[in-house]
């Protein structure tokens, strides 16, 4: 039978289509890029005290057209960071609370039979938004988690043989507790590989925590955040960062780093080709945020662990009583120190 779209769903899909227009419609130069990114960083930093690296990582994930995984213990501000970033952008934002009873159709959408029209009507799920906050993603089953695979990689959703394009820009910000905690499932390797960055918030320092006690007793800092950029401006910023120059020697450096992870004796599963591509994209954004039109080796090394570590799996024989994450971290440090760093990076 034919499949139609409900009026509400059609409105959302049309809104998604309008966001895919070329970024050239929004004039952008280096000064505008710096002003817009500075506004985002300043707004989010009002909520996330004393965590400039985490705030910058969230912006890098957005402008590199990747996705962000925030992994840490409960109560350190993972969801607050995701909500603060979403609040700075005038765009569609959806939050999905992942629970054991969450179904794939709740995320992607479902086709429902209309007995009056005698047709199936597609109702978009929560993934049809510019920014999707996947809260505690590892509390749902692997079957439900896998419903995000196509959306995160191909920016589209296929339901009952029909493909529906997602809006642009599209960012998934997922939070999760360490998998050793009660009631959690480890993310499949294929899904971890689709996250550009994995970061940890960490506990705030004493001064930031004391300031939080004074300021947040009666006021929610998220209420003070207003959008500073539009979805179309974000698209233009993505295009601007994509134009940052990467010297061929640096591209070879990234490939050498990835190949070293694949042959390292302590690592069973090395970095994928997707990881090398995303490392270069993230390095371009980091360079643009620093006001440069070219990538330098420091951009690569600074992002190596956040981009690579969550994709690697350590050999059990190499653990020697250490956690797999510690083995991967040690291996990445040795790899970064052993691979020759190119000297030339300017265009």
Phi and psi in degrees as GROMACS dihedral restraints (atoms count N, CA, C in turn):
[ dihedral_restraints ]
;  ai    aj    ak    al  type     phi  dphi    fc
    3     4     5     6     1   -68.6    20    10
    4     5     6     7     1   151.1    20    10
    6     7     8     9     1  -115.5    20    10
    7     8     9    10     1   126.4    20    10
    9    10    11    12     1  -114.6    20    10
   10    11    12    13     1   171.8    20    10
   12    13    14    15     1  -117.1    20    10
   13    14    15    16     1   135.4    20    10
   15    16    17    18     1   -64.4    20    10
   16    17    18    19     1   156.6    20    10
   18    19    20    21     1   -55.6    20    10
   19    20    21    22     1   -42.8    20    10
   21    22    23    24     1   -64.7    20    10
   22    23    24    25     1   -42.3    20    10
   24    25    26    27     1   -64.8    20    10
   25    26    27    28     1   -39.2    20    10
   27    28    29    30     1   -62.9    20    10
   28    29    30    31     1   -37.8    20    10
   30    31    32    33     1   -62.4    20    10
   31    32    33    34     1   -41.9    20    10
   33    34    35    36     1   -67.8    20    10
   34    35    36    37     1   -38.3    20    10
   36    37    38    39     1   -69.4    20    10
   37    38    39    40     1   -37.1    20    10
   39    40    41    42     1   -64.5    20    10
   40    41    42    43     1   -38.8    20    10
   42    43    44    45     1   -63.8    20    10
   43    44    45    46     1   -36.1    20    10
   45    46    47    48     1   -65.3    20    10
   46    47    48    49     1   -39.9    20    10
   48    49    50    51     1   -64.4    20    10
   49    50    51    52     1   -36.3    20    10
   51    52    53    54     1   -67.9    20    10
   52    53    54    55     1   -21.3    20    10
   54    55    56    57     1   -83.8    20    10
   55    56    57    58     1    -5.5    20    10
   57    58    59    60     1   -96.6    20    10
   58    59    60    61     1    11.7    20    10
   60    61    62    63     1   -67.9    20    10
   61    62    63    64     1   156.0    20    10
   63    64    65    66     1   -58.4    20    10
   64    65    66    67     1   144.2    20    10
   66    67    68    69     1   -66.5    20    10
   67    68    69    70     1   -16.3    20    10
   69    70    71    72     1   -63.0    20    10
   70    71    72    73     1   -16.7    20    10
   72    73    74    75     1   -67.4    20    10
   73    74    75    76     1   -19.7    20    10
   75    76    77    78     1  -111.1    20    10
   76    77    78    79     1   103.5    20    10
   78    79    80    81     1   -58.7    20    10
   79    80    81    82     1   135.6    20    10
   81    82    83    84     1  -147.0    20    10
   82    83    84    85     1   136.7    20    10
   84    85    86    87     1  -133.0    20    10
   85    86    87    88     1  -176.6    20    10
   87    88    89    90     1   -60.6    20    10
   88    89    90    91     1   -39.8    20    10
   90    91    92    93     1   -66.6    20    10
   91    92    93    94     1   -41.9    20    10
   93    94    95    96     1   -65.7    20    10
   94    95    96    97     1   -41.0    20    10
   96    97    98    99     1   -59.7    20    10
   97    98    99   100     1   -46.4    20    10
   99   100   101   102     1   -63.7    20    10
  100   101   102   103     1   -39.4    20    10
  102   103   104   105     1   -66.6    20    10
  103   104   105   106     1   -44.3    20    10
  105   106   107   108     1   -69.2    20    10
  106   107   108   109     1   -45.1    20    10
  108   109   110   111     1   -66.9    20    10
  109   110   111   112     1   -36.1    20    10
  111   112   113   114     1   -63.4    20    10
  112   113   114   115     1   -36.9    20    10
  114   115   116   117     1   -65.6    20    10
  115   116   117   118     1   -40.0    20    10
  117   118   119   120     1   -64.6    20    10
  118   119   120   121     1   -48.2    20    10
  120   121   122   123     1   -61.9    20    10
  121   122   123   124     1   -41.2    20    10
  123   124   125   126     1   -65.7    20    10
  124   125   126   127     1   -41.6    20    10
  126   127   128   129     1   -66.0    20    10
  127   128   129   130     1   -46.1    20    10
  129   130   131   132     1   -67.1    20    10
  130   131   132   133     1   -35.9    20    10
  132   133   134   135     1   -66.4    20    10
  133   134   135   136     1   -20.3    20    10
  135   136   137   138     1   -64.9    20    10
  136   137   138   139     1   -27.6    20    10
  138   139   140   141     1   -97.2    20    10
  139   140   141   142     1   -41.1    20    10
  141   142   143   144     1   -99.5    20    10
  142   143   144   145     1    96.4    20    10
  144   145   146   147     1   -80.3    20    10
  145   146   147   148     1   132.1    20    10
  147   148   149   150     1    70.6    20    10
  148   149   150   151     1    20.9    20    10
  150   151   152   153     1  -129.1    20    10
  151   152   153   154     1    60.0    20    10
  153   154   155   156     1   -63.7    20    10
  154   155   156   157     1   -33.4    20    10
  156   157   158   159     1   -66.7    20    10
  157   158   159   160     1   -40.8    20    10
  159   160   161   162     1   -66.0    20    10
  160   161   162   163     1   -40.5    20    10
  162   163   164   165     1   -64.4    20    10
  163   164   165   166     1   -44.9    20    10
  165   166   167   168     1   -64.4    20    10
  166   167   168   169     1   -37.7    20    10
  168   169   170   171     1   -62.3    20    10
  169   170   171   172     1   -39.2    20    10
  171   172   173   174     1   -63.2    20    10
  172   173   174   175     1   -40.9    20    10
  174   175   176   177     1   -69.1    20    10
  175   176   177   178     1   -37.6    20    10
  177   178   179   180     1   -60.9    20    10
  178   179   180   181     1   -43.5    20    10
  180   181   182   183     1   -60.6    20    10
  181   182   183   184     1   -40.7    20    10
  183   184   185   186     1   -64.8    20    10
  184   185   186   187     1   -48.5    20    10
  186   187   188   189     1   -80.7    20    10
  187   188   189   190     1   -16.2    20    10
  189   190   191   192     1   -92.3    20    10
  190   191   192   193     1     7.0    20    10
  192   193   194   195     1    57.6    20    10
  193   194   195   196     1    40.0    20    10
  195   196   197   198     1  -113.9    20    10
  196   197   198   199     1  -161.7    20    10
  198   199   200   201     1  -134.4    20    10
  199   200   201   202     1   155.1    20    10
  201   202   203   204     1  -118.2    20    10
  202   203   204   205     1   131.4    20    10
  204   205   206   207     1  -113.7    20    10
  205   206   207   208     1   118.9    20    10
  207   208   209   210     1  -107.3    20    10
  208   209   210   211     1   112.0    20    10
  210   211   212   213     1  -116.8    20    10
  211   212   213   214     1   122.6    20    10
  213   214   215   216     1  -170.6    20    10
  214   215   216   217     1   175.5    20    10
  216   217   218   219     1   -70.4    20    10
  217   218   219   220     1   162.2    20    10
  219   220   221   222     1   -63.7    20    10
  220   221   222   223     1   147.0    20    10
  222   223   224   225     1    86.8    20    10
  223   224   225   226     1    12.1    20    10
  225   226   227   228     1  -104.1    20    10
  226   227   228   229     1     5.0    20    10
  228   229   230   231     1   102.2    20    10
  229   230   231   232     1    22.1    20    10
  231   232   233   234     1   -63.6    20    10
  232   233   234   235     1   -53.5    20    10
  234   235   236   237     1   -67.1    20    10
  235   236   237   238     1   -33.5    20    10
  237   238   239   240     1   -62.2    20    10
  238   239   240   241     1   -39.7    20    10
  240   241   242   243     1   -64.1    20    10
  241   242   243   244     1   -45.0    20    10
  243   244   245   246     1   -62.0    20    10
  244   245   246   247     1   -43.8    20    10
  246   247   248   249     1   -69.3    20    10
  247   248   249   250     1   -36.2    20    10
  249   250   251   252     1   -65.9    20    10
  250   251   252   253     1   -42.8    20    10
  252   253   254   255     1   -62.4    20    10
  253   254   255   256     1   -43.9    20    10
  255   256   257   258     1   -63.4    20    10
  256   257   258   259     1   -34.7    20    10
  258   259   260   261     1   -69.4    20    10
  259   260   261   262     1   -21.2    20    10
  261   262   263   264     1   -81.4    20    10
  262   263   264   265     1    -8.9    20    10
  264   265   266   267     1  -115.5    20    10
  265   266   267   268     1   129.9    20    10
  267   268   269   270     1   -81.3    20    10
  268   269   270   271     1    84.5    20    10
  270   271   272   273     1  -154.8    20    10
  271   272   273   274     1   172.3    20    10
  273   274   275   276     1   -73.1    20    10
  274   275   276   277     1   129.0    20    10
  276   277   278   279     1  -128.2    20    10
  277   278   279   280     1   130.9    20    10
  279   280   281   282     1  -126.9    20    10
  280   281   282   283     1   143.0    20    10
  282   283   284   285     1  -116.8    20    10
  283   284   285   286     1   131.7    20    10
  285   286   287   288     1  -115.8    20    10
  286   287   288   289     1   119.3    20    10
  288   289   290   291     1   -89.8    20    10
  289   290   291   292     1   108.1    20    10
  291   292   293   294     1   -77.2    20    10
  292   293   294   295     1   123.4    20    10
  294   295   296   297     1  -133.4    20    10
  295   296   297   298     1   164.6    20    10
  297   298   299   300     1   -59.7    20    10
  298   299   300   301     1   -26.2    20    10
  300   301   302   303     1   -96.1    20    10
  301   302   303   304     1     7.4    20    10
  303   304   305   306     1   -69.1    20    10
  304   305   306   307     1   136.9    20    10
  306   307   308   309     1  -106.3    20    10
  307   308   309   310     1   153.7    20    10
  309   310   311   312     1   -56.0    20    10
  310   311   312   313     1   -37.5    20    10
  312   313   314   315     1   -64.4    20    10
  313   314   315   316     1   -25.6    20    10
  315   316   317   318     1   -65.5    20    10
  316   317   318   319     1   -25.2    20    10
  318   319   320   321     1   -92.6    20    10
  319   320   321   322     1   -52.0    20    10
  321   322   323   324     1   -86.0    20    10
  322   323   324   325     1   -28.0    20    10
  324   325   326   327     1   110.0    20    10
  325   326   327   328     1   166.8    20    10
  327   328   329   330     1  -138.9    20    10
  328   329   330   331     1   159.3    20    10
  330   331   332   333     1  -101.2    20    10
  331   332   333   334     1   123.2    20    10
  333   334   335   336     1  -115.3    20    10
  334   335   336   337     1   134.9    20    10
  336   337   338   339     1   -77.4    20    10
  337   338   339   340     1   127.3    20    10
  339   340   341   342     1   -96.8    20    10
  340   341   342   343     1   110.1    20    10
  342   343   344   345     1   -68.5    20    10
  343   344   345   346     1   -23.2    20    10
  345   346   347   348     1   -73.4    20    10
  346   347   348   349     1   -51.9    20    10
  348   349   350   351     1   -80.0    20    10
  349   350   351   352     1   -14.2    20    10
  351   352   353   354     1    54.9    20    10
  352   353   354   355     1    44.4    20    10
  354   355   356   357     1  -142.0    20    10
  355   356   357   358     1   160.0    20    10
  357   358   359   360     1   -88.3    20    10
  358   359   360   361     1   133.5    20    10
  360   361   362   363     1  -114.4    20    10
  361   362   363   364     1   130.8    20    10
  363   364   365   366     1   -86.7    20    10
  364   365   366   367     1   126.0    20    10
  366   367   368   369     1  -109.7    20    10
  367   368   369   370     1   111.1    20    10
  369   370   371   372     1   -60.5    20    10
  370   371   372   373     1   145.7    20    10
  372   373   374   375     1   -89.0    20    10
  373   374   375   376     1  -171.3    20    10
  375   376   377   378     1   -68.4    20    10
  376   377   378   379     1   -15.2    20    10
  378   379   380   381     1   -74.0    20    10
  379   380   381   382     1   -12.7    20    10
  381   382   383   384     1   -82.1    20    10
  382   383   384   385     1    79.8    20    10
  384   385   386   387     1  -159.2    20    10
  385   386   387   388     1   163.7    20    10
  387   388   389   390     1   -72.0    20    10
  388   389   390   391     1   -41.4    20    10
  390   391   392   393     1  -125.3    20    10
  391   392   393   394     1   124.4    20    10
  393   394   395   396     1  -113.8    20    10
  394   395   396   397     1   120.2    20    10
  396   397   398   399     1   -95.9    20    10
  397   398   399   400     1   108.2    20    10
  399   400   401   402     1   -96.0    20    10
  400   401   402   403     1    92.4    20    10
  402   403   404   405     1   -82.3    20    10
  403   404   405   406     1   126.6    20    10
  405   406   407   408     1    52.0    20    10
  406   407   408   409     1    58.9    20    10
  408   409   410   411     1   -60.9    20    10
  409   410   411   412     1   -28.2    20    10
  411   412   413   414     1   -87.7    20    10
  412   413   414   415     1    15.7    20    10
  414   415   416   417     1   -97.2    20    10
  415   416   417   418     1    -0.7    20    10
  417   418   419   420     1  -106.2    20    10
  418   419   420   421     1   167.2    20    10
  420   421   422   423     1   -70.6    20    10
  421   422   423   424     1   157.9    20    10
  423   424   425   426     1   -57.1    20    10
  424   425   426   427     1   -32.2    20    10
  426   427   428   429     1   -61.9    20    10
  427   428   429   430     1   -43.0    20    10
  429   430   431   432     1   -71.3    20    10
  430   431   432   433     1   -40.7    20    10
  432   433   434   435     1   -58.4    20    10
  433   434   435   436     1   -38.5    20    10
  435   436   437   438     1   -69.4    20    10
  436   437   438   439     1   -12.9    20    10
  438   439   440   441     1   -68.1    20    10
  439   440   441   442     1   -13.5    20    10
  441   442   443   444     1   -90.4    20    10
  442   443   444   445     1    -8.5    20    10
  444   445   446   447     1   -60.1    20    10
  445   446   447   448     1   -51.0    20    10
  447   448   449   450     1   -65.1    20    10
  448   449   450   451     1   -41.4    20    10
  450   451   452   453     1   -62.9    20    10
  451   452   453   454     1   -42.5    20    10
  453   454   455   456     1   -72.1    20    10
  454   455   456   457     1   -31.1    20    10
  456   457   458   459     1   -95.0    20    10
  457   458   459   460     1   -43.8    20    10
  459   460   461   462     1  -105.7    20    10
  460   461   462   463     1    -2.6    20    10
  462   463   464   465     1    56.6    20    10
  463   464   465   466     1    41.6    20    10
  465   466   467   468     1  -155.6    20    10
  466   467   468   469     1   164.4    20    10
  468   469   470   471     1  -132.5    20    10
  469   470   471   472     1   132.9    20    10
  471   472   473   474     1  -112.0    20    10
  472   473   474   475     1   120.0    20    10
  474   475   476   477     1  -128.9    20    10
  475   476   477   478     1   124.7    20    10
  477   478   479   480     1    53.7    20    10
  478   479   480   481     1    39.6    20    10
  480   481   482   483     1    80.5    20    10
  481   482   483   484     1    -0.1    20    10
  483   484   485   486     1  -108.0    20    10
  484   485   486   487     1   133.5    20    10
  486   487   488   489     1  -100.1    20    10
  487   488   489   490     1   132.6    20    10
  489   490   491   492     1  -123.5    20    10
  490   491   492   493     1   124.0    20    10
  492   493   494   495     1   -79.2    20    10
  493   494   495   496     1   138.5    20    10
  495   496   497   498     1   -86.1    20    10
  496   497   498   499     1   158.5    20    10
  498   499   500   501     1   -67.9    20    10
  499   500   501   502     1   162.2    20    10
  501   502   503   504     1  -127.2    20    10
  502   503   504   505     1   133.6    20    10
  504   505   506   507     1   -72.7    20    10
  505   506   507   508     1   159.8    20    10
  507   508   509   510     1  -134.2    20    10
  508   509   510   511     1   124.7    20    10
  510   511   512   513     1  -138.3    20    10
  511   512   513   514     1   130.0    20    10
  513   514   515   516     1  -104.3    20    10
  514   515   516   517     1   121.6    20    10
  516   517   518   519     1  -110.8    20    10
  517   518   519   520     1   107.8    20    10
  519   520   521   522     1  -106.3    20    10
  520   521   522   523     1   142.0    20    10
  522   523   524   525     1  -116.2    20    10
  523   524   525   526     1   149.0    20    10
  525   526   527   528     1  -155.9    20    10
  526   527   528   529     1   150.6    20    10
  528   529   530   531     1   -86.3    20    10
  529   530   531   532     1   157.6    20    10
  531   532   533   534     1   -53.5    20    10
  532   533   534   535     1   139.8    20    10
  534   535   536   537     1   -65.5    20    10
  535   536   537   538     1   -14.5    20    10
  537   538   539   540     1   -72.5    20    10
  538   539   540   541     1   -12.4    20    10
  540   541   542   543     1   -75.8    20    10
  541   542   543   544     1   161.1    20    10
  543   544   545   546     1   -63.2    20    10
  544   545   546   547     1   135.7    20    10
  546   547   548   549     1    75.4    20    10
  547   548   549   550     1    27.6    20    10
  549   550   551   552     1  -121.7    20    10
  550   551   552   553     1   157.2    20    10
  552   553   554   555     1  -119.8    20    10
  553   554   555   556     1   142.0    20    10
  555   556   557   558     1   -70.7    20    10
  556   557   558   559     1   138.3    20    10
  558   559   560   561     1   -67.9    20    10
  559   560   561   562     1   139.5    20    10
  561   562   563   564     1   -61.7    20    10
  562   563   564   565     1   152.3    20    10
  564   565   566   567     1   -58.3    20    10
  565   566   567   568     1   -38.2    20    10
  567   568   569   570     1   -63.8    20    10
  568   569   570   571     1   -33.8    20    10
  570   571   572   573     1   -79.1    20    10
  571   572   573   574     1   -38.3    20    10
  573   574   575   576     1   -59.3    20    10
  574   575   576   577     1   -36.6    20    10
  576   577   578   579     1   -67.9    20    10
  577   578   579   580     1   -19.0    20    10
  579   580   581   582     1   -85.5    20    10
  580   581   582   583     1    -8.6    20    10
  582   583   584   585     1   -87.6    20    10
  583   584   585   586     1   126.4    20    10
  585   586   587   588     1   -64.4    20    10
  586   587   588   589     1   -48.2    20    10
  588   589   590   591     1  -130.3    20    10
  589   590   591   592     1   144.5    20    10
  591   592   593   594     1  -121.4    20    10
  592   593   594   595     1   125.5    20    10
  594   595   596   597     1  -128.9    20    10
  595   596   597   598     1   164.2    20    10
  597   598   599   600     1  -122.2    20    10
  598   599   600   601     1   142.4    20    10
  600   601   602   603     1   -77.3    20    10
  601   602   603   604     1   -45.6    20    10
  603   604   605   606     1    75.7    20    10
  604   605   606   607     1   162.6    20    10
  606   607   608   609     1   -74.1    20    10
  607   608   609   610     1   146.2    20    10
  609   610   611   612     1   -71.3    20    10
  610   611   612   613     1   157.5    20    10
  612   613   614   615     1   -73.5    20    10
  613   614   615   616     1   172.6    20    10
  615   616   617   618     1   -61.6    20    10
  616   617   618   619     1   -41.3    20    10
  618   619   620   621     1   -65.4    20    10
  619   620   621   622     1   -43.7    20    10
  621   622   623   624     1   -67.0    20    10
  622   623   624   625     1   -36.1    20    10
  624   625   626   627     1   -70.8    20    10
  625   626   627   628     1   -37.6    20    10
  627   628   629   630     1   -66.0    20    10
  628   629   630   631     1   -39.6    20    10
  630   631   632   633     1   -63.4    20    10
  631   632   633   634     1   -38.5    20    10
  633   634   635   636     1   -62.1    20    10
  634   635   636   637     1   -40.1    20    10
  636   637   638   639     1   -63.8    20    10
  637   638   639   640     1   -36.7    20    10
  639   640   641   642     1   -76.0    20    10
  640   641   642   643     1   -38.5    20    10
  642   643   644   645     1   -89.0    20    10
  643   644   645   646     1   -26.2    20    10
  645   646   647   648     1  -107.3    20    10
  646   647   648   649     1    13.5    20    10
  648   649   650   651     1   -65.3    20    10
  649   650   651   652     1   -39.7    20    10
  651   652   653   654     1  -126.4    20    10
  652   653   654   655     1    -4.3    20    10
  654   655   656   657     1  -126.9    20    10
  655   656   657   658     1   134.1    20    10
  657   658   659   660     1   -90.3    20    10
  658   659   660   661     1   116.5    20    10
  660   661   662   663     1   -62.7    20    10
  661   662   663   664     1   -22.1    20    10
  663   664   665   666     1   -65.9    20    10
  664   665   666   667     1   -26.2    20    10
  666   667   668   669     1   -66.0    20    10
  667   668   669   670     1   -23.0    20    10
  669   670   671   672     1   -88.4    20    10
  670   671   672   673     1    -6.0    20    10
  672   673   674   675     1   -88.1    20    10
  673   674   675   676     1   128.7    20    10
  675   676   677   678     1  -117.7    20    10
  676   677   678   679     1   151.0    20    10
  678   679   680   681     1   -58.1    20    10
  679   680   681   682     1   136.2    20    10
  681   682   683   684     1  -113.0    20    10
  682   683   684   685     1   -13.3    20    10
  684   685   686   687     1  -140.1    20    10
  685   686   687   688     1   158.2    20    10
  687   688   689   690     1   -98.4    20    10
  688   689   690   691     1   168.0    20    10
  690   691   692   693     1   -61.2    20    10
  691   692   693   694     1   -37.4    20    10
  693   694   695   696     1   -69.9    20    10
  694   695   696   697     1   -34.9    20    10
  696   697   698   699     1   -65.9    20    10
  697   698   699   700     1   -37.5    20    10
  699   700   701   702     1   -61.9    20    10
  700   701   702   703     1   -41.1    20    10
  702   703   704   705     1   -59.8    20    10
  703   704   705   706     1   -40.9    20    10
  705   706   707   708     1   -67.1    20    10
  706   707   708   709     1   -37.2    20    10
  708   709   710   711     1   -66.1    20    10
  709   710   711   712     1   -37.7    20    10
  711   712   713   714     1   -61.6    20    10
  712   713   714   715     1   -44.3    20    10
  714   715   716   717     1   -64.3    20    10
  715   716   717   718     1   -38.1    20    10
  717   718   719   720     1   -64.1    20    10
  718   719   720   721     1   -46.3    20    10
  720   721   722   723     1   -65.8    20    10
  721   722   723   724     1   -31.8    20    10
  723   724   725   726     1   -64.1    20    10
  724   725   726   727     1   -24.8    20    10
  726   727   728   729     1   -83.3    20    10
  727   728   729   730     1     0.9    20    10
  729   730   731   732     1   -64.5    20    10
  730   731   732   733     1   138.5    20    10
  732   733   734   735     1   -78.7    20    10
  733   734   735   736     1   137.9    20    10
  735   736   737   738     1  -124.2    20    10
  736   737   738   739     1   118.7    20    10
  738   739   740   741     1   -67.0    20    10
  739   740   741   742     1   145.8    20    10
  741   742   743   744     1   -54.9    20    10
  742   743   744   745     1   -35.0    20    10
  744   745   746   747     1   -63.3    20    10
  745   746   747   748     1   -35.8    20    10
  747   748   749   750     1   -71.6    20    10
  748   749   750   751     1   -35.6    20    10
  750   751   752   753     1   -62.9    20    10
  751   752   753   754     1   -40.6    20    10
  753   754   755   756     1   -66.4    20    10
  754   755   756   757     1   -33.4    20    10
  756   757   758   759     1   -63.6    20    10
  757   758   759   760     1   -43.9    20    10
  759   760   761   762     1   -63.4    20    10
  760   761   762   763     1   -43.4    20    10
  762   763   764   765     1   -63.3    20    10
  763   764   765   766     1   -40.2    20    10
  765   766   767   768     1   -63.4    20    10
  766   767   768   769     1   -39.2    20    10
  768   769   770   771     1   -62.9    20    10
  769   770   771   772     1   -44.3    20    10
  771   772   773   774     1   -65.2    20    10
  772   773   774   775     1   -43.3    20    10
  774   775   776   777     1   -64.8    20    10
  775   776   777   778     1   -33.1    20    10
  777   778   779   780     1   -65.0    20    10
  778   779   780   781     1   -33.7    20    10
  780   781   782   783     1   -69.3    20    10
  781   782   783   784     1   -30.0    20    10
  783   784   785   786     1   -76.4    20    10
  784   785   786   787     1   -21.2    20    10
  786   787   788   789     1  -109.9    20    10
  787   788   789   790     1     2.5    20    10
  789   790   791   792     1   -71.5    20    10
  790   791   792   793     1   134.2    20    10
  792   793   794   795     1   -65.0    20    10
  793   794   795   796     1   -22.8    20    10
  795   796   797   798     1   -90.5    20    10
  796   797   798   799     1    -4.2    20    10
  798   799   800   801     1  -117.2    20    10
  799   800   801   802     1   125.7    20    10
  801   802   803   804     1   -86.0    20    10
  802   803   804   805     1   -39.2    20    10
  804   805   806   807     1  -122.3    20    10
  805   806   807   808     1   116.0    20    10
  807   808   809   810     1   -88.0    20    10
  808   809   810   811     1  -173.8    20    10
  810   811   812   813     1   -71.1    20    10
  811   812   813   814     1   139.5    20    10
  813   814   815   816     1   -84.2    20    10
  814   815   816   817     1   165.1    20    10
  816   817   818   819     1   -57.9    20    10
  817   818   819   820     1   -32.3    20    10
  819   820   821   822     1   -61.3    20    10
  820   821   822   823     1   -35.4    20    10
  822   823   824   825     1   -64.7    20    10
  823   824   825   826     1   -40.6    20    10
  825   826   827   828     1   -65.8    20    10
  826   827   828   829     1   -41.3    20    10
  828   829   830   831     1   -62.5    20    10
  829   830   831   832     1   -44.0    20    10
  831   832   833   834     1   -72.4    20    10
  832   833   834   835     1   -30.0    20    10
  834   835   836   837     1   -64.4    20    10
  835   836   837   838     1   -41.2    20    10
  837   838   839   840     1   -65.9    20    10
  838   839   840   841     1   -43.1    20    10
  840   841   842   843     1   -61.0    20    10
  841   842   843   844     1   -43.9    20    10
  843   844   845   846     1   -65.6    20    10
  844   845   846   847     1   -38.1    20    10
  846   847   848   849     1   -64.4    20    10
  847   848   849   850     1   -36.6    20    10
  849   850   851   852     1   -61.4    20    10
  850   851   852   853     1   -44.5    20    10
  852   853   854   855     1   -65.5    20    10
  853   854   855   856     1   -40.9    20    10
  855   856   857   858     1   -61.3    20    10
  856   857   858   859     1   -40.7    20    10
  858   859   860   861     1   -64.5    20    10
  859   860   861   862     1   -43.6    20    10
  861   862   863   864     1   -62.8    20    10
  862   863   864   865     1   -39.8    20    10
  864   865   866   867     1   -65.8    20    10
  865   866   867   868     1   -25.7    20    10
  867   868   869   870     1   -87.7    20    10
  868   869   870   871     1     3.0    20    10
  870   871   872   873     1    82.9    20    10
  871   872   873   874     1    16.8    20    10
  873   874   875   876     1  -107.5    20    10
  874   875   876   877     1   152.0    20    10
  876   877   878   879     1  -100.9    20    10
  877   878   879   880     1    12.4    20    10
  879   880   881   882     1  -147.6    20    10
  880   881   882   883     1   153.4    20    10
  882   883   884   885     1   -89.7    20    10
  883   884   885   886     1   142.7    20    10
  885   886   887   888     1  -117.2    20    10
  886   887   888   889     1   163.4    20    10
  888   889   890   891     1   -56.2    20    10
  889   890   891   892     1   -33.2    20    10
  891   892   893   894     1   -61.0    20    10
  892   893   894   895     1   -31.8    20    10
  894   895   896   897     1   -63.0    20    10
  895   896   897   898     1   -38.5    20    10
  897   898   899   900     1   -69.7    20    10
  898   899   900   901     1   -51.1    20    10
  900   901   902   903     1   -67.2    20    10
  901   902   903   904     1   -32.8    20    10
  903   904   905   906     1   -67.3    20    10
  904   905   906   907     1   -28.9    20    10
  906   907   908   909     1  -102.1    20    10
  907   908   909   910     1    -0.8    20    10
  909   910   911   912     1   -59.1    20    10
  910   911   912   913     1   -52.0    20    10
  912   913   914   915     1   -67.8    20    10
  913   914   915   916     1   -47.0    20    10
  915   916   917   918     1   -60.7    20    10
  916   917   918   919     1   -29.5    20    10
  918   919   920   921     1   -88.5    20    10
  919   920   921   922     1   -37.5    20    10
  921   922   923   924     1   -93.7    20    10
  922   923   924   925     1   -38.5    20    10
  924   925   926   927     1   -57.3    20    10
  925   926   927   928     1   -43.2    20    10
  927   928   929   930     1   -73.3    20    10
  928   929   930   931     1   -11.1    20    10
  930   931   932   933     1   -91.0    20    10
  931   932   933   934     1   -17.0    20    10
  933   934   935   936     1   -91.4    20    10
  934   935   936   937     1   147.6    20    10
  936   937   938   939     1  -123.1    20    10
  937   938   939   940     1   127.0    20    10
  939   940   941   942     1   -80.9    20    10
  940   941   942   943     1   150.4    20    10
  942   943   944   945     1   -69.3    20    10
  943   944   945   946     1   135.1    20    10
  945   946   947   948     1   -64.0    20    10
  946   947   948   949     1   -34.9    20    10
  948   949   950   951     1   -67.1    20    10
  949   950   951   952     1   -22.3    20    10
  951   952   953   954     1   -89.8    20    10
  952   953   954   955     1   -10.2    20    10
  954   955   956   957     1   -65.1    20    10
  955   956   957   958     1   -46.2    20    10
  957   958   959   960     1    56.7    20    10
  958   959   960   961     1    39.6    20    10
  960   961   962   963     1    90.3    20    10
  961   962   963   964     1   -11.4    20    10
  963   964   965   966     1   -89.8    20    10
  964   965   966   967     1   153.8    20    10
  966   967   968   969     1   -67.6    20    10
  967   968   969   970     1   153.0    20    10
  969   970   971   972     1   -57.8    20    10
  970   971   972   973     1   -36.3    20    10
  972   973   974   975     1   -62.8    20    10
  973   974   975   976     1   -37.5    20    10
  975   976   977   978     1   -67.9    20    10
  976   977   978   979     1   -37.5    20    10
  978   979   980   981     1   -63.9    20    10
  979   980   981   982     1   -44.0    20    10
  981   982   983   984     1   -63.9    20    10
  982   983   984   985     1   -43.5    20    10
  984   985   986   987     1   -61.0    20    10
  985   986   987   988     1   -45.7    20    10
  987   988   989   990     1   -61.4    20    10
  988   989   990   991     1   -41.9    20    10
  990   991   992   993     1   -65.0    20    10
  991   992   993   994     1   -41.4    20    10
  993   994   995   996     1   -64.6    20    10
  994   995   996   997     1   -38.8    20    10
  996   997   998   999     1   -63.2    20    10
  997   998   999  1000     1   -41.8    20    10
  999  1000  1001  1002     1   -69.0    20    10
 1000  1001  1002  1003     1   -37.5    20    10
 1002  1003  1004  1005     1   -64.8    20    10
 1003  1004  1005  1006     1   -46.5    20    10
 1005  1006  1007  1008     1   -60.9    20    10
 1006  1007  1008  1009     1   -32.7    20    10
 1008  1009  1010  1011     1   -79.2    20    10
 1009  1010  1011  1012     1   -23.4    20    10
 1011  1012  1013  1014     1   -95.3    20    10
 1012  1013  1014  1015     1   -26.5    20    10
 1014  1015  1016  1017     1   -79.8    20    10
 1015  1016  1017  1018     1   133.8    20    10
 1017  1018  1019  1020     1   -64.7    20    10
 1018  1019  1020  1021     1   129.6    20    10
 1020  1021  1022  1023     1   -90.4    20    10
 1021  1022  1023  1024     1   125.6    20    10
 1023  1024  1025  1026     1   -68.1    20    10
 1024  1025  1026  1027     1   149.0    20    10
 1026  1027  1028  1029     1   -90.1    20    10
 1027  1028  1029  1030     1   -35.9    20    10
 1029  1030  1031  1032     1   -93.6    20    10
 1030  1031  1032  1033     1   132.8    20    10
 1032  1033  1034  1035     1  -138.8    20    10
 1033  1034  1035  1036     1   -20.1    20    10
 1035  1036  1037  1038     1   -71.5    20    10
 1036  1037  1038  1039     1   151.3    20    10
